[in-house]
Amino acid sequence: MRSRGVVLPLLALALVFSGCGGTDDGGKPAKGVVGAPTPGATAQPTAAPTGPLSLGQHAKLTWQASQNRSGVVAVAVNQVIQGTAKALSLVHVNPPLDDPHLYFVKVRVINASRVDFGGASPLNLPLYIVDQSDLMQPPVRFDHFEYSYCPTDPLPVPWADKAATDVCLVYVSRGAMKQLVLSGDGGRQIVWNPVITVPPTPKAPARRHRAPKTG
């Protein structure tokens, strides 16, 4: 078993993911996506927010995917899944969080410009969750670990005008998520009030009762 450190800059928390291959919770050692904090991200609104949008609704913004690649993309939050207790057990926060929550956010990204974003990391999208402390939390970045059902792979190459890709982002928050916020042009914030899918609680196996012996 190998552990790696992950820094969530807006909460100044150090996270360690411990992954073992082939587990039921979907954790496995894998090639991680590593990069700098989200380019141009802002934690405070400088303009009136847009929304709230419904799941599946798109919002456009100018995405600064890297130092030399910037263009318009459309972003839609399609699904928000709360992680199970078993999946959350792979996350170790230092210092510990009160009431930590794990979320997998399914997002559709569409290229609405002539810029080829092929190979860019979706982790650089300025999409945050707002937790119970009213802090904006970016997606988790990690080394050599991923949840198999929520890979954070780079965009395909090429990824030019009108290309569309479904991606998945992992978040950890203090308490339950309040909102999802996309940091748009000029400090504008685009808000989704998500409907959160909660996995069913596994049922305990029923006990078998033996029939009483007769005669």
N, CA, C and O of each residue as an XYZ file, in Angstrom:
860
protein
N       0.850     -1.192      0.000
C       0.000      0.000      0.000
C       0.883      1.238      0.000
O       1.876      1.310      0.724
N       0.499      2.230     -0.841
C       1.292      3.444     -0.922
C       0.388      4.630     -0.665
O      -0.777      4.621     -1.064
N       0.906      5.646     -0.005
C       0.130      6.833      0.306
C       0.775      8.046     -0.343
O       1.998      8.137     -0.439
N      -0.057      8.969     -0.782
C       0.424     10.188     -1.428
C      -0.255     11.391     -0.799
O      -1.394     11.295     -0.341
N       0.432     12.519     -0.774
C      -0.142     13.721     -0.209
C      -0.820     14.556     -1.265
O      -0.360     14.626     -2.405
N      -1.921     15.194     -0.887
C      -2.652     16.064     -1.778
C      -2.951     17.344     -1.022
O      -3.369     17.289      0.135
N      -2.749     18.493     -1.646
C      -2.999     19.768     -0.989
C      -4.228     20.402     -1.608
O      -4.316     20.532     -2.829
N      -5.180     20.799     -0.771
C      -6.338     21.544     -1.222
C      -6.111     22.998     -0.821
O      -6.290     23.335      0.350
N      -5.719     23.882     -1.763
C      -5.193     25.190     -1.387
C      -6.178     26.109     -0.688
O      -5.765     26.865      0.192
N      -7.476     26.083     -1.038
C      -8.387     27.049     -0.446
C      -8.743     26.707      0.991
O      -9.159     27.582      1.751
N      -8.585     25.448      1.371
C      -8.827     25.070      2.759
C      -7.531     24.809      3.512
O      -7.541     24.570      4.719
N      -6.424     24.857      2.794
C      -5.106     24.608      3.387
C      -5.086     23.287      4.132
O      -4.580     23.207      5.252
N      -5.640     22.241      3.507
C      -5.691     20.925      4.125
C      -4.767     19.982      3.378
O      -4.661     20.039      2.153
N      -4.107     19.124      4.117
C      -3.280     18.094      3.493
C      -4.043     16.789      3.517
O      -4.472     16.336      4.578
N      -4.217     16.173      2.339
C      -4.941     14.913      2.251
C      -4.005     13.821      1.800
O      -3.097     14.049      1.001
N      -4.237     12.626      2.322
C      -3.488     11.452      1.894
C      -4.489     10.416      1.428
O      -5.434     10.090      2.146
N      -4.282      9.893      0.213
C      -5.128      8.832     -0.307
C      -4.373      7.527     -0.179
O      -3.233      7.421     -0.632
N      -5.000      6.525      0.437
C      -4.393      5.216      0.556
C      -5.171      4.268     -0.322
O      -6.339      3.997     -0.045
N      -4.551      3.747     -1.392
C      -5.276      2.928     -2.354
C      -4.754      1.522     -2.401
O      -3.544      1.296     -2.387
N      -5.672      0.564     -2.458
C      -5.320     -0.834     -2.637
C      -6.054     -1.342     -3.851
O      -7.268     -1.160     -3.943
N      -5.371     -1.972     -4.791
C      -5.974     -2.420     -6.031
C      -7.041     -3.455     -5.795
O      -6.944     -4.290     -4.896
N      -8.087     -3.381     -6.643
C      -9.108     -4.403     -6.636
C     -10.088     -4.335     -5.488
O     -10.737     -5.338     -5.192
N     -10.228     -3.187     -4.820
C     -11.150     -3.088     -3.698
C     -12.552     -2.791     -4.203
O     -12.726     -2.267     -5.303
N     -13.565     -3.132     -3.384
C     -14.948     -2.914     -3.771
C     -15.307     -1.445     -3.839
O     -16.278     -1.087     -4.505
N     -14.553     -0.574     -3.168
C     -14.870      0.841     -3.135
C     -14.372      1.579     -4.361
O     -14.571      2.790     -4.459
N     -13.728      0.893     -5.309
C     -13.332      1.526     -6.550
C     -12.009      2.225     -6.499
O     -11.650      2.906     -7.460
N     -11.250      2.092     -5.412
C      -9.942      2.715     -5.357
C      -8.889      1.806     -5.951
O      -8.922      0.595     -5.735
N      -7.957      2.372     -6.694
C      -6.885      1.564     -7.271
C      -5.682      2.443     -7.525
O      -5.840      3.627     -7.826
N      -4.472      1.891     -7.411
C      -3.307      2.656     -7.806
C      -3.384      2.949     -9.291
O      -3.727      2.066    -10.077
N      -3.075      4.155     -9.684
C      -3.137      4.532    -11.092
C      -2.271      5.749    -11.318
O      -1.808      6.382    -10.369
N      -2.058      6.071    -12.565
C      -1.291      7.264    -12.889
C      -2.139      8.477    -12.576
O      -3.200      8.658    -13.174
N      -1.695      9.311    -11.650
C      -2.479     10.451    -11.221
C      -2.282     11.654    -12.125
O      -1.373     11.681    -12.955
N      -3.143     12.646    -11.954
C      -3.035     13.908    -12.671
C      -2.513     14.945    -11.695
O      -3.126     15.177    -10.653
N      -1.406     15.565    -12.013
C      -0.767     16.508    -11.110
C      -0.625     17.842    -11.834
O      -0.277     17.865    -13.015
N      -0.885     18.937    -11.160
C      -0.732     20.236    -11.803
C      -0.810     21.354    -10.801
O      -0.969     21.123     -9.602
N      -0.696     22.584    -11.302
C      -0.768     23.761    -10.445
C      -2.218     24.024    -10.070
O      -3.118     23.448    -10.681
N      -2.472     24.889     -9.068
C      -3.848     25.254     -8.751
C      -4.553     25.855     -9.963
O      -3.917     26.333    -10.902
N      -5.881     25.816     -9.915
C      -6.679     26.282    -11.034
C      -6.278     27.684    -11.467
O      -6.272     28.594    -10.638
N      -5.936     27.895    -12.765
C      -5.536     29.219    -13.225
C      -6.672     30.229    -13.077
O      -7.806     29.954    -13.470
N      -6.370     31.379    -12.520
C      -7.332     32.465    -12.452
C      -8.495     32.242    -11.514
O      -9.495     32.953    -11.615
N      -8.410     31.272    -10.590
C      -9.529     30.983     -9.702
C      -9.705     32.095     -8.684
O      -8.733     32.716     -8.255
N     -10.956     32.344     -8.299
C     -11.224     33.341     -7.282
C     -12.147     32.747     -6.239
O     -13.060     31.996     -6.583
N     -11.930     33.064     -4.974
C     -12.755     32.517     -3.900
C     -13.885     33.448     -3.506
O     -14.786     33.043     -2.772
N     -13.859     34.682     -3.975
C     -14.876     35.648     -3.605
C     -15.547     36.225     -4.848
O     -14.857     36.570     -5.807
N     -16.894     36.340     -4.855
C     -17.577     36.893     -6.015
C     -17.291     38.366     -6.183
O     -17.257     39.113     -5.205
N     -17.081     38.795     -7.434
C     -16.911     40.221     -7.724
C     -18.056     40.736     -8.584
O     -18.064     41.906     -8.966
N     -19.022     39.878     -8.894
C     -20.211     40.264     -9.650
C     -21.367     39.398     -9.174
O     -21.157     38.377     -8.519
N     -22.597     39.810     -9.507
C     -23.773     39.049     -9.082
C     -23.731     37.651     -9.683
O     -23.429     37.502    -10.867
N     -24.031     36.616     -8.887
C     -23.991     35.255     -9.413
C     -25.104     34.997    -10.412
O     -26.151     35.644    -10.367
N     -24.877     34.053    -11.313
C     -25.869     33.608    -12.288
C     -26.448     32.288    -11.822
O     -25.706     31.401    -11.400
N     -27.770     32.143    -11.891
C     -28.388     30.884    -11.517
C     -29.322     31.059    -10.337
O     -29.737     32.179    -10.040
N     -29.660     29.968     -9.657
C     -29.059     28.643     -9.819
C     -29.545     27.919    -11.073
O     -30.699     28.051    -11.481
N     -28.632     27.149    -11.674
C     -28.948     26.329    -12.823
C     -29.370     24.942    -12.354
O     -29.045     24.520    -11.244
N     -30.093     24.246    -13.210
C     -30.473     22.870    -12.941
C     -29.398     21.939    -13.474
O     -28.614     22.318    -14.344
N     -29.363     20.717    -12.949
C     -28.433     19.734    -13.474
C     -28.685     19.543    -14.970
O     -29.829     19.434    -15.411
N     -27.599     19.506    -15.738
C     -27.708     19.358    -17.185
C     -27.690     20.665    -17.949
O     -27.463     20.660    -19.159
N     -27.924     21.796    -17.275
C     -27.879     23.094    -17.940
C     -26.435     23.557    -18.104
O     -25.624     23.422    -17.188
N     -26.118     24.108    -19.288
C     -24.766     24.555    -19.594
C     -24.566     26.033    -19.239
O     -25.507     26.826    -19.233
N     -23.340     26.363    -18.952
C     -22.913     27.754    -18.797
C     -21.596     27.920    -19.542
O     -20.750     27.027    -19.511
N     -21.416     29.060    -20.214
C     -20.194     29.297    -20.978
C     -19.250     30.204    -20.196
O     -19.679     31.090    -19.456
N     -17.959     29.961    -20.377
C     -16.941     30.820    -19.796
C     -15.683     30.735    -20.645
O     -15.508     29.802    -21.429
N     -14.814     31.720    -20.477
C     -13.494     31.668    -21.102
C     -12.580     30.897    -20.171
O     -12.292     31.337    -19.058
N     -12.127     29.745    -20.635
C     -11.322     28.835    -19.811
C      -9.843     29.047    -20.092
O      -9.385     28.881    -21.223
N      -9.103     29.415    -19.055
C      -7.647     29.515    -19.135
C      -7.102     28.154    -18.734
O      -6.745     27.931    -17.577
N      -7.043     27.240    -19.710
C      -6.644     25.864    -19.416
C      -5.169     25.754    -19.063
O      -4.776     24.872    -18.300
N      -4.353     26.643    -19.610
C      -2.920     26.681    -19.319
C      -2.432     28.080    -19.648
O      -3.219     28.937    -20.048
N      -1.138     28.314    -19.483
C      -0.601     29.655    -19.709
C      -0.829     30.148    -21.121
O      -1.039     31.342    -21.335
N      -0.791     29.239    -22.093
C      -0.874     29.675    -23.491
C      -2.112     29.148    -24.209
O      -2.177     29.209    -25.437
N      -3.105     28.627    -23.462
C      -4.329     28.149    -24.097
C      -5.548     28.696    -23.370
O      -5.777     28.393    -22.199
N      -6.314     29.494    -24.071
C      -7.500     30.112    -23.509
C      -8.574     30.174    -24.581
O      -8.293     30.553    -25.718
N      -9.795     29.809    -24.236
C     -10.902     29.850    -25.180
C     -12.210     29.561    -24.476
O     -12.233     29.242    -23.287
N     -13.298     29.674    -25.217
C     -14.632     29.513    -24.640
C     -15.027     28.040    -24.613
O     -14.882     27.326    -25.605
N     -15.526     27.603    -23.466
C     -16.091     26.256    -23.310
C     -17.449     26.378    -22.632
O     -17.726     27.348    -21.926
N     -18.289     25.373    -22.861
C     -19.563     25.261    -22.147
C     -19.436     24.129    -21.143
O     -18.911     23.062    -21.460
N     -19.919     24.366    -19.933
C     -19.790     23.405    -18.847
C     -21.175     23.120    -18.275
O     -21.946     24.041    -18.003
N     -21.484     21.837    -18.095
C     -22.743     21.445    -17.455
C     -22.455     20.429    -16.362
O     -21.729     19.459    -16.581
N     -23.020     20.651    -15.195
C     -22.965     19.655    -14.130
C     -24.131     18.704    -14.347
O     -25.288     19.125    -14.321
N     -23.836     17.415    -14.563
C     -24.883     16.446    -14.884
C     -25.320     15.595    -13.697
O     -26.482     15.198    -13.611
N     -24.395     15.314    -12.785
C     -24.735     14.448    -11.655
C     -23.759     14.690    -10.516
O     -22.572     14.927    -10.741
N     -24.266     14.629     -9.298
C     -23.442     14.732     -8.097
C     -23.728     13.509     -7.240
O     -24.865     13.297     -6.818
N     -22.706     12.707     -6.983
C     -22.862     11.465     -6.233
C     -22.081     11.579     -4.924
O     -20.890     11.894     -4.933
N     -22.741     11.329     -3.822
C     -22.039     11.331     -2.535
C     -21.302     10.014     -2.371
O     -21.879      8.947     -2.578
N     -20.019     10.085     -1.998
C     -19.223      8.891     -1.816
C     -19.682      8.074     -0.623
O     -20.200      8.618      0.352
N     -19.492      6.785     -0.704
C     -19.859      5.889      0.390
C     -18.864      6.020      1.543
O     -17.792      6.606      1.394
N     -19.236      5.471      2.674
C     -18.331      5.473      3.829
C     -17.054      4.711      3.502
O     -15.973      5.083      3.958
N     -17.174      3.642      2.710
C     -15.990      2.868      2.351
C     -15.061      3.675      1.454
O     -13.843      3.637      1.632
N     -15.627      4.413      0.481
C     -14.802      5.253     -0.381
C     -14.157      6.385      0.414
O     -12.999      6.734      0.184
N     -14.916      6.956      1.352
C     -14.383      8.037      2.186
C     -13.266      7.542      3.092
O     -12.389      8.318      3.471
N     -13.288      6.254      3.445
C     -12.257      5.709      4.347
C     -10.871      5.735      3.714
O      -9.872      5.601      4.420
N     -10.792      5.905      2.393
C      -9.497      6.009      1.720
C      -8.893      7.401      1.845
O      -7.735      7.609      1.484
N      -9.664      8.352      2.350
C      -9.213      9.741      2.450
C      -8.851     10.045      3.898
O      -9.662      9.861      4.806
N      -7.625     10.512      4.098
C      -7.162     10.874      5.439
C      -6.766     12.347      5.419
O      -5.851     12.743      4.698
N      -7.454     13.140      6.206
C      -7.248     14.582      6.214
C      -6.424     14.968      7.435
O      -6.683     14.498      8.542
N      -5.427     15.829      7.225
C      -4.579     16.310      8.309
C      -4.489     17.832      8.232
O      -3.901     18.351      7.283
N      -5.054     18.576      9.204
C      -5.779     18.098     10.392
C      -7.150     17.542     10.021
O      -7.696     17.884      8.972
N      -7.715     16.677     10.883
C      -8.990     16.036     10.546
C     -10.107     17.054     10.333
O     -10.138     18.105     10.972
N     -11.020     16.724      9.428
C     -12.197     17.547      9.175
C     -13.344     17.107     10.071
O     -13.489     15.922     10.372
N     -14.162     18.073     10.497
C     -15.420     17.741     11.147
C     -16.415     17.331     10.064
O     -16.657     18.084      9.121
N     -16.980     16.158     10.200
C     -18.014     15.687      9.293
C     -17.575     15.752      7.817
O     -18.221     16.437      7.024
N     -16.497     15.059      7.436
C     -16.040     15.106      6.035
C     -17.025     14.421      5.105
O     -17.638     13.415      5.462
N     -17.172     14.975      3.910
C     -18.025     14.415      2.872
C     -17.215     14.273      1.590
O     -16.373     15.115      1.280
N     -17.473     13.214      0.859
C     -16.805     12.939     -0.408
C     -17.843     12.995     -1.525
O     -18.938     12.446     -1.399
N     -17.480     13.672     -2.631
C     -18.414     13.805     -3.752
C     -17.712     13.494     -5.069
O     -16.547     13.836     -5.270
N     -18.454     12.834     -5.963
C     -18.030     12.610     -7.329
C     -18.970     13.416     -8.226
O     -20.181     13.196     -8.220
N     -18.410     14.344     -8.991
C     -19.222     15.260     -9.797
C     -18.995     14.958    -11.273
O     -17.881     15.079    -11.783
N     -20.077     14.562    -11.952
C     -20.027     14.259    -13.378
C     -20.322     15.533    -14.156
O     -21.349     16.180    -13.947
N     -19.408     15.886    -15.058
C     -19.472     17.161    -15.769
C     -19.314     16.909    -17.270
O     -18.511     16.073    -17.685
N     -20.078     17.633    -18.071
C     -19.907     17.602    -19.530
C     -19.286     18.919    -19.965
O     -19.752     19.997    -19.595
N     -18.222     18.813    -20.760
C     -17.501     19.994    -21.252
C     -17.562     19.998    -22.775
O     -17.289     18.980    -23.412
N     -17.922     21.145    -23.364
C     -18.024     21.291    -24.817
C     -17.121     22.432    -25.253
O     -17.153     23.515    -24.668
N     -16.324     22.193    -26.270
C     -15.445     23.229    -26.806
C     -16.262     24.154    -27.716
O     -16.825     23.708    -28.716
N     -16.320     25.439    -27.366
C     -17.068     26.428    -28.146
C     -16.137     27.460    -28.763
O     -16.538     28.601    -28.994
N     -14.898     27.067    -29.032
C     -13.924     27.984    -29.626
C     -13.075     27.223    -30.635
O     -13.257     26.020    -30.827
N     -12.158     27.917    -31.271
C     -11.254     27.284    -32.235
C      -9.959     26.808    -31.593
O      -9.049     26.345    -32.281
N      -9.881     26.921    -30.279
C      -8.679     26.497    -29.559
C      -8.733     24.980    -29.365
O      -9.770     24.437    -28.985
N      -7.628     24.308    -29.623
C      -7.535     22.872    -29.367
C      -7.050     22.677    -27.934
O      -5.900     22.973    -27.611
N      -7.947     22.171    -27.072
C      -7.613     21.930    -25.670
C      -7.151     20.500    -25.429
O      -7.109     20.054    -24.282
N      -6.805     19.775    -26.484
C      -6.407     18.385    -26.331
C      -5.297     18.202    -25.312
O      -4.286     18.903    -25.353
N      -5.489     17.246    -24.384
C      -4.494     16.982    -23.353
C      -4.623     17.830    -22.117
O      -3.924     17.583    -21.134
N      -5.514     18.849    -22.128
C      -5.684     19.697    -20.946
C      -6.375     18.916    -19.835
O      -7.188     18.031    -20.105
N      -6.055     19.239    -18.601
C      -6.637     18.540    -17.462
C      -7.960     19.183    -17.064
O      -8.009     20.399    -16.876
N      -9.044     18.399    -16.929
C     -10.307     18.964    -16.433
C     -10.204     19.460    -14.996
O     -11.075     20.196    -14.533
N      -9.140     19.060    -14.281
C      -8.929     19.572    -12.929
C      -8.659     21.071    -12.921
O      -8.763     21.719    -11.880
N      -8.311     21.623    -14.089
C      -8.074     23.056    -14.181
C      -9.347     23.855    -14.430
O      -9.303     25.083    -14.493
N     -10.489     23.165    -14.572
C     -11.749     23.898    -14.670
C     -12.023     24.605    -13.344
O     -11.877     23.993    -12.286
N     -12.416     25.873    -13.377
C     -12.660     26.606    -12.130
C     -14.035     26.282    -11.543
O     -14.865     27.169    -11.346
N     -14.258     24.993    -11.267
C     -15.523     24.526    -10.714
C     -15.289     24.108     -9.267
O     -14.477     23.225     -8.991
N     -16.001     24.744     -8.354
C     -15.792     24.541     -6.931
C     -17.079     24.051     -6.262
O     -18.175     24.258     -6.782
N     -16.935     23.407     -5.116
C     -18.084     23.188     -4.251
C     -17.985     24.155     -3.085
O     -16.892     24.523     -2.654
N     -19.140     24.560     -2.583
C     -19.209     25.418     -1.393
C     -19.646     24.537     -0.234
O     -20.697     23.899     -0.292
N     -18.822     24.503      0.836
C     -19.129     23.614      1.956
C     -19.828     24.370      3.077
O     -20.200     25.532      2.911
N     -20.008     23.709      4.220
C     -20.746     24.302      5.330
C     -20.017     25.466      5.981
O     -20.615     26.225      6.743
N     -18.721     25.612      5.687
C     -17.964     26.756      6.195
C     -17.982     27.919      5.207
O     -17.301     28.924      5.412
N     -18.776     27.777      4.118
C     -18.861     28.783      3.058
C     -17.517     29.007      2.382
O     -17.237     30.099      1.886
N     -16.688     27.972      2.366
C     -15.428     28.018      1.638
C     -15.607     27.305      0.309
O     -16.330     26.314      0.216
N     -14.933     27.823     -0.728
C     -14.991     27.231     -2.060
C     -13.853     26.235     -2.207
O     -12.680     26.586     -2.079
N     -14.210     25.013     -2.472
C     -13.254     23.923     -2.486
C     -13.017     23.433     -3.914
O     -13.971     23.055     -4.593
N     -11.758     23.430     -4.388
C     -11.468     22.953     -5.745
C     -11.461     21.436     -5.797
O     -11.467     20.785     -4.752
N     -11.448     20.857     -7.000
C     -11.341     19.400     -7.082
C     -10.011     18.909     -6.542
O      -8.999     19.608     -6.598
N     -10.035     17.685     -6.015
C      -8.848     17.084     -5.424
C      -7.856     16.690     -6.518
O      -8.236     16.160     -7.562
N      -6.588     16.959     -6.253
C      -5.490     16.503     -7.114
C      -4.711     15.450     -6.336
O      -4.479     15.607     -5.137
N      -4.312     14.393     -7.003
C      -3.631     13.319     -6.301
C      -2.622     12.651     -7.217
O      -2.674     12.785     -8.439
N      -1.697     11.925     -6.589
C      -0.653     11.186     -7.307
C      -0.908      9.690     -7.167
O      -1.159      9.195     -6.068
N      -0.842      8.985     -8.270
C      -0.818      7.523     -8.264
C      -2.009      6.895     -7.549
O      -1.888      5.841     -6.925
N      -3.171      7.564     -7.649
C      -4.381      6.982     -7.100
C      -5.567      7.601     -7.808
O      -5.563      8.792     -8.120
N      -6.586      6.786     -8.061
C      -7.852      7.315     -8.550
C      -8.963      6.340     -8.184
O      -8.717      5.157     -7.947
N     -10.180      6.851     -8.141
C     -11.336      5.989     -8.014
C     -11.675      5.495     -9.412
O     -11.837      6.298    -10.331
N     -11.782      4.183     -9.581
C     -11.943      3.617    -10.917
C     -13.214      4.100    -11.602
O     -13.262      4.184    -12.829
N     -14.256      4.422    -10.811
C     -15.502      4.893    -11.419
C     -15.529      6.417    -11.560
O     -16.547      6.971    -11.974
N     -14.440      7.102    -11.227
C     -14.373      8.558    -11.400
C     -12.971      8.951    -11.849
O     -12.262      9.644    -11.120
N     -12.556      8.509    -13.056
C     -11.216      8.864    -13.534
C     -11.132     10.346    -13.893
O     -12.106     10.935    -14.362
N      -9.972     10.938    -13.670
C      -9.756     12.360    -13.988
C      -8.739     12.470    -15.120
O      -7.723     13.155    -15.003
N      -9.038     11.778    -16.216
C      -8.110     11.758    -17.350
C      -8.086     13.102    -18.068
O      -9.076     13.833    -18.041
N      -6.949     13.440    -18.720
C      -6.904     14.639    -19.558
C      -7.893     14.527    -20.718
O      -8.337     13.431    -21.061
N      -8.234     15.665    -21.315
C      -9.105     15.671    -22.485
C      -8.428     14.951    -23.644
O      -7.201     14.953    -23.739
N      -9.214     14.334    -24.529
C      -8.620     13.617    -25.665
C      -7.813     14.552    -26.561
O      -7.992     15.770    -26.546
N      -6.924     13.950    -27.336
C      -6.112     14.699    -28.318
C      -6.459     14.193    -29.711
O      -6.340     12.994    -29.964
N      -6.889     15.075    -30.637
C      -7.184     16.501    -30.442
C      -8.542     16.698    -29.765
O      -9.344     15.772    -29.651
N      -8.769     17.933    -29.320
C     -10.054     18.297    -28.718
C     -10.357     19.719    -29.175
O     -10.102     20.689    -28.462
N     -10.906     19.814    -30.378
C     -11.077     21.108    -31.053
C     -12.538     21.559    -30.991
O     -13.313     21.080    -30.164
N     -12.903     22.497    -31.886
C     -14.225     23.129    -31.893
C     -15.338     22.079    -31.922
O     -15.303     21.147    -32.727
N     -16.323     22.239    -31.038
C     -17.525     21.415    -30.916
C     -17.269     20.036    -30.304
O     -18.199     19.239    -30.183
N     -16.045     19.745    -29.922
C     -15.775     18.481    -29.228
C     -16.462     18.506    -27.867
O     -16.536     19.548    -27.215
N     -16.964     17.347    -27.447
C     -17.652     17.244    -26.152
C     -17.143     16.005    -25.422
O     -16.955     14.947    -26.024
N     -16.924     16.153    -24.119
C     -16.398     15.050    -23.307
C     -17.043     15.081    -21.928
O     -17.243     16.147    -21.346
N     -17.365     13.895    -21.414
C     -17.846     13.769    -20.041
C     -16.660     13.476    -19.130
O     -15.884     12.556    -19.389
N     -16.522     14.258    -18.064
C     -15.420     14.090    -17.128
C     -15.987     13.924    -15.725
O     -17.168     14.178    -15.485
N     -15.131     13.495    -14.803
C     -15.536     13.305    -13.410
C     -14.513     13.975    -12.498
O     -13.306     13.831    -12.696
N     -14.998     14.701    -11.507
C     -14.138     15.409    -10.562
C     -14.462     14.942     -9.142
O     -15.615     14.654     -8.818
N     -13.426     14.872     -8.302
C     -13.572     14.398     -6.921
C     -13.391     15.590     -5.976
O     -12.472     16.394     -6.132
N     -14.290     15.681     -4.995
C     -14.222     16.764     -4.019
C     -14.342     16.203     -2.605
O     -14.997     15.185     -2.381
N     -13.698     16.883     -1.655
C     -13.864     16.584     -0.234
C     -14.246     17.888      0.457
O     -13.613     18.920      0.234
N     -15.282     17.841      1.297
C     -15.750     19.074      1.931
C     -15.942     18.880      3.420
O     -16.022     17.757      3.919
N     -16.016     20.003      4.119
C     -16.344     20.005      5.548
C     -17.861     20.097      5.652
O     -18.445     21.143      5.369
N     -18.492     19.010      6.054
C     -19.948     18.979      6.066
C     -20.499     18.785      4.661
O     -19.751     18.587      3.704
N     -21.817     18.845      4.558
C     -22.482     18.603      3.280
C     -22.249     19.766      2.313
O     -22.061     20.912      2.722
N     -22.268     19.438      1.033
C     -22.133     20.452     -0.008
C     -23.380     21.343     -0.035
O     -24.509     20.868      0.086
N     -23.138     22.665     -0.199
C     -24.248     23.602     -0.354
C     -24.547     23.865     -1.831
O     -25.693     23.776     -2.271
N     -23.504     24.188     -2.578
C     -23.669     24.554     -3.982
C     -22.437     24.153     -4.775
O     -21.390     23.828     -4.216
N     -22.591     24.184     -6.094
C     -21.455     24.123     -7.012
C     -21.342     25.479     -7.683
O     -22.343     26.054     -8.110
N     -20.124     25.989     -7.777
C     -19.906     27.329     -8.323
C     -18.836     27.263     -9.405
O     -17.743     26.741     -9.183
N     -19.160     27.797    -10.576
C     -18.199     27.942    -11.669
C     -17.743     29.392    -11.699
O     -18.564     30.303    -11.811
N     -16.442     29.605    -11.599
C     -15.901     30.968    -11.602
C     -15.745     31.411    -13.049
O     -14.864     30.931    -13.763
N     -16.607     32.333    -13.478
C     -16.658     32.739    -14.876
C     -15.877     34.004    -15.168
O     -15.048     34.448    -14.373
N     -16.166     34.575    -16.334
C     -15.441     35.763    -16.799
C     -15.707     36.957    -15.879
O     -16.831     37.167    -15.423
N     -14.663     37.725    -15.618
C     -14.792     38.936    -14.828
C     -15.224     38.696    -13.390
O     -15.820     39.577    -12.772
N     -14.933     37.516    -12.845
C     -15.313     37.218    -11.470
C     -16.754     36.790    -11.305
O     -17.209     36.565    -10.184
N     -17.497     36.672    -12.428
C     -18.891     36.226    -12.351
C     -18.945     34.779    -11.881
O     -18.144     33.947    -12.308
N     -19.895     34.487    -11.000
C     -20.055     33.127    -10.499
C     -21.356     32.526    -11.009
O     -22.417     33.145    -10.930
N     -21.255     31.307    -11.534
C     -22.409     30.569    -12.053
C     -22.687     29.437    -11.073
O     -21.788     28.663    -10.747
N     -23.928     29.336    -10.603
C     -24.259     28.487     -9.469
C     -25.200     27.361     -9.889
O     -26.158     27.583    -10.630
N     -24.912     26.142     -9.405
C     -25.844     25.016     -9.474
C     -26.214     24.637     -8.045
O     -25.344     24.524     -7.181
N     -27.522     24.439     -7.797
C     -27.967     23.833     -6.548
C     -28.191     22.355     -6.842
O     -29.234     21.990     -7.384
N     -27.244     21.506     -6.499
C     -27.298     20.136     -7.000
C     -28.303     19.258     -6.268
O     -28.554     19.414     -5.073
N     -28.867     18.330     -7.032
C     -29.600     17.213     -6.446
C     -28.570     16.103     -6.245
O     -28.010     15.590     -7.214
N     -28.324     15.735     -4.998
C     -27.231     14.806     -4.684
C     -27.765     13.379     -4.649
O     -28.735     13.080     -3.953
N     -27.119     12.509     -5.408
C     -27.448     11.086     -5.405
C     -26.707     10.413     -4.263
O     -25.480     10.473     -4.197
N     -27.441      9.777     -3.370
C     -26.836      9.091     -2.228
C     -26.931      7.586     -2.472
O     -28.032      7.059     -2.636
N     -25.793      6.884     -2.498
C     -25.847      5.436     -2.707
C     -26.662      4.764     -1.623
O     -26.633      5.197     -0.471
N     -27.394      3.706     -1.972
C     -28.185      3.005     -0.950
C     -27.300      2.348      0.095
O     -26.201      1.882     -0.207
N     -27.788      2.315      1.326
C     -27.057      1.655      2.409
C     -27.178      0.144      2.249
O     -28.288     -0.378      2.150
N     -26.042     -0.572      2.223
C     -26.128     -2.028      2.065
C     -26.939     -2.659      3.190
O     -26.799     -2.297      4.359
N     -27.782     -3.600      2.816
C     -28.593     -4.296      3.816
C     -27.793     -5.428      4.442
O     -27.013     -6.102      3.770
N     -27.999     -5.623      5.738
C     -27.344     -6.750      6.422
C     -27.955     -8.052      5.919
O     -29.165     -8.127      5.704
N     -27.132     -9.072      5.732
C     -27.681    -10.345      5.258
C     -28.678    -10.928      6.258
O     -28.479    -10.867      7.471
N     -29.754    -11.492      5.715
C     -30.780    -12.076      6.574
C     -30.256    -13.354      7.227
O     -29.536    -14.135      6.605
N     -30.625    -13.548      8.473
C     -30.212    -14.754      9.182
C     -31.127    -15.920      8.811
O     -32.343    -15.775      8.690
N     -30.518    -17.035      8.642
C     -31.303    -18.234      8.362
C     -31.668    -18.922      9.680
O     -30.824    -19.127     10.552
N     -32.924    -19.263      9.792
C     -33.389    -19.952     11.009
C     -33.583    -21.428     10.687
O     -34.274    -21.794      9.736
N     -32.970    -22.236     11.483
C     -33.121    -23.673     11.278
C     -34.456    -24.153     11.823
O     -34.916    -23.724     12.881
N     -35.056    -25.051     11.069
C     -36.325    -25.636     11.533
C     -36.052    -26.527     12.736
O     -35.047    -27.239     12.751
N     -36.910    -26.508     13.736
C     -36.689    -27.345     14.918
C     -36.760    -28.844     14.551
O     -37.557    -29.260     13.711
N     -35.924    -29.606     15.190
C     -35.916    -31.057     14.952
C     -37.129    -31.688     15.588
O     -37.557    -31.304     16.676
N     -37.671    -32.656     14.894
C     -38.846    -33.367     15.413
C     -38.532    -34.838     15.573
O     -37.746    -35.432     14.836
N     -39.203    -35.402     16.594
C     -39.180    -36.827     16.853
C     -37.887    -37.497     16.672
O     -37.785    -38.707     16.872
